[in-house]
Amino acid sequence: MAKEFANFDDEGYFPSRTLIYRCMLDLDMYNEILEYLESDPLESIVGEHARVIALMETGADAGEVRDAMNYAISLAPDVPFFILNIWEFPEDEEEIEEDMEDTLNYATYLLDPWCASDERLAVLSAPTFLFGYLTGRLDDKKEIDALKEGYEGANVLEDVEAAKKRISEMEAKGEDPEETDAFALGETAPIVEKMLGE
């Protein structure tokens, strides 16, 4: 049924793609997810997150998984922060700002699939926490101190701080936040690769 709606919805007006990718994740249809993504003419945030999980579950190269993860984050940078409970979901619907509705909906659909295993959480967490630190999305001092200690232990703190300095300069110049996010994600990938020794 979801596939029929997705085929009908060639303009992307309805959440049919979100539903179909979530259903395929629940059914462990990882090869089918990758095949469907190749034939789907429209991009989907949930679909790109499903791609990352499907690549992991089908034994793809770590670099391919990492690149897919960064791309998925780039489409909706705030989504992983709700999935990982770095940011809490609003308890009252009236607290939800209009521009955050889609972000919260995507995070809700993706929460269970990402939290299904420690391996999945690790793949999502490494770039999200680094991206969050670089862009000022983290505000818990203890969390930040623990991250910096971890980066120092992994011999990447110098790289992290250099990237953060550049991003702070971009922000001070009033550059477009989307461009700043894109730069931060571009810095995130090689640092995570170095940190994990891949």
C-alpha positions as CSV (number, residue, x, y, z in Angstrom):
1,M,0.0,0.0,0.0
2,A,2.8,2.5,0.9
3,K,4.5,1.7,-2.4
4,E,1.3,2.5,-4.3
5,F,1.0,5.9,-2.5
6,A,4.6,6.7,-3.2
7,N,4.2,5.9,-6.9
8,F,1.2,8.1,-7.0
9,D,2.9,10.9,-5.0
10,D,5.4,12.0,-7.6
11,E,5.5,15.6,-6.2
12,G,6.3,14.5,-2.6
13,Y,3.3,16.2,-1.1
14,F,2.4,13.3,1.2
15,P,4.4,11.3,3.8
16,S,4.3,8.1,1.7
17,R,8.0,7.9,1.2
18,T,8.6,8.3,4.9
19,L,6.2,5.5,5.6
20,I,7.6,3.1,3.0
21,Y,11.2,3.5,4.2
22,R,10.2,3.1,7.9
23,C,8.2,-0.1,6.9
24,M,11.2,-1.5,5.1
25,L,13.5,-0.8,8.0
26,D,11.1,-2.6,10.4
27,L,11.0,-5.6,8.0
28,D,14.8,-5.7,7.6
29,M,14.4,-5.2,3.9
30,Y,17.9,-3.6,3.4
31,N,18.6,-4.6,-0.1
32,E,15.1,-3.5,-1.1
33,I,15.8,-0.1,0.5
34,L,18.9,0.4,-1.6
35,E,17.1,-0.8,-4.8
36,Y,14.1,1.5,-4.1
37,L,16.3,4.5,-3.5
38,E,17.9,4.0,-6.9
39,S,14.6,4.0,-8.6
40,D,12.9,6.8,-6.5
41,P,12.9,10.1,-8.4
42,L,12.5,12.2,-5.3
43,E,14.9,12.6,-2.4
44,S,13.7,11.8,1.1
45,I,15.3,12.6,4.4
46,V,14.0,9.4,6.0
47,G,15.1,7.5,2.9
48,E,18.6,8.8,3.1
49,H,18.8,7.8,6.8
50,A,17.4,4.4,5.7
51,R,20.2,4.2,3.1
52,V,22.8,4.6,5.9
53,I,21.3,1.8,7.9
54,A,20.9,-0.4,4.9
55,L,24.5,0.1,3.9
56,M,25.6,-0.9,7.4
57,E,23.4,-4.0,7.4
58,T,24.6,-5.1,4.0
59,G,28.3,-4.8,4.8
60,A,29.2,-1.7,2.9
61,D,32.6,-0.1,3.2
62,A,33.0,2.2,6.2
63,G,33.8,5.2,4.0
64,E,30.6,4.7,2.0
65,V,28.6,4.5,5.2
66,R,30.3,7.6,6.6
67,D,29.7,9.6,3.4
68,A,26.0,8.5,3.3
69,M,25.7,9.5,7.0
70,N,27.1,13.0,6.4
71,Y,24.7,13.5,3.5
72,A,21.7,12.4,5.4
73,I,22.6,14.8,8.2
74,S,23.1,17.6,5.7
75,L,19.5,17.3,4.5
76,A,18.1,18.0,8.0
77,P,20.9,18.8,10.4
78,D,18.8,19.0,13.6
79,V,17.1,15.6,13.2
80,P,20.0,13.5,14.8
81,F,20.0,15.7,17.9
82,F,16.5,14.6,18.8
83,I,17.1,11.0,17.9
84,L,20.1,10.9,20.3
85,N,18.2,12.8,23.0
86,I,20.8,15.6,22.9
87,W,17.7,17.8,22.5
88,E,14.5,16.7,24.2
89,F,11.2,16.4,22.3
90,P,8.8,19.1,23.4
91,E,6.2,17.6,25.8
92,D,3.5,20.1,24.8
93,E,2.5,20.3,21.1
94,E,1.9,24.0,21.6
95,E,5.7,24.4,22.3
96,I,6.5,23.1,18.8
97,E,7.4,25.9,16.4
98,E,6.1,25.6,12.9
99,D,9.6,25.4,11.3
100,M,10.5,22.5,13.7
101,E,7.4,20.3,12.9
102,D,9.0,18.4,10.0
103,T,12.3,17.9,11.9
104,L,10.4,16.4,14.9
105,N,8.4,14.2,12.6
106,Y,11.5,12.8,10.8
107,A,13.2,12.2,14.2
108,T,10.1,10.3,15.4
109,Y,10.1,8.0,12.4
110,L,13.8,7.4,12.7
111,L,14.2,7.0,16.4
112,D,13.5,3.3,16.8
113,P,15.5,2.2,13.7
114,W,18.6,4.1,14.8
115,C,18.3,3.0,18.4
116,A,18.0,-0.7,17.4
117,S,21.7,-1.4,18.1
118,D,24.8,0.1,19.6
119,E,26.5,-0.2,16.3
120,R,23.9,2.0,14.6
121,L,24.0,4.5,17.5
122,A,27.8,4.7,17.2
123,V,27.6,5.5,13.4
124,L,25.1,8.3,14.1
125,S,26.7,9.6,17.3
126,A,30.3,10.2,16.1
127,P,29.5,12.8,13.4
128,T,26.5,14.3,15.2
129,F,28.4,15.1,18.4
130,L,31.3,16.5,16.5
131,F,29.0,18.5,14.2
132,G,27.1,19.7,17.2
133,Y,30.3,20.9,18.9
134,L,31.6,22.7,15.8
135,T,28.3,24.5,15.3
136,G,27.5,25.3,18.8
137,R,24.5,23.0,19.0
138,L,25.8,21.5,22.3
139,D,25.3,23.4,25.5
140,D,26.1,20.9,28.2
141,K,29.5,21.9,29.6
142,K,30.2,18.4,31.0
143,E,29.3,16.8,27.7
144,I,31.5,19.2,25.8
145,D,34.4,18.6,28.2
146,A,34.0,14.9,27.9
147,L,34.0,15.2,24.1
148,K,37.2,17.3,24.1
149,E,38.9,14.8,26.3
150,G,37.9,12.0,23.9
151,Y,39.1,14.0,20.9
152,E,42.4,14.7,22.7
153,G,42.8,11.0,23.4
154,A,42.1,10.2,19.8
155,N,44.7,12.8,18.7
156,V,42.2,14.9,16.8
157,L,41.6,17.8,19.2
158,E,43.9,20.1,17.2
159,D,41.9,19.4,14.0
160,V,38.6,19.9,15.8
161,E,39.6,23.2,17.4
162,A,41.0,24.5,14.0
163,A,37.7,23.7,12.3
164,K,35.8,25.3,15.2
165,K,37.8,28.5,14.9
166,R,37.2,28.7,11.1
167,I,33.4,28.2,11.7
168,S,33.4,30.8,14.4
169,E,35.0,33.2,11.9
170,M,32.3,32.4,9.4
171,E,29.6,33.0,11.9
172,A,31.2,36.3,13.0
173,K,31.1,37.5,9.3
174,G,27.4,36.7,9.2
175,E,27.7,34.0,6.6
176,D,24.6,31.9,5.7
177,P,24.0,29.3,8.5
178,E,23.4,26.7,5.8
179,E,26.9,27.3,4.4
180,T,28.4,27.2,7.8
181,D,26.6,23.9,8.5
182,A,27.9,22.5,5.1
183,F,31.4,23.5,5.9
184,A,31.2,22.0,9.4
185,L,29.9,18.7,7.9
186,G,32.8,18.8,5.4
187,E,35.2,19.1,8.3
188,T,33.4,16.4,10.3
189,A,34.0,13.5,7.9
190,P,37.8,13.5,7.8
191,I,38.1,14.1,11.5
192,V,35.8,11.2,12.3
193,E,37.7,9.0,9.9
194,K,41.0,10.0,11.6
195,M,39.5,9.5,15.0
196,L,38.3,6.0,14.2
197,G,41.6,5.1,12.5
198,E,39.9,4.2,9.2
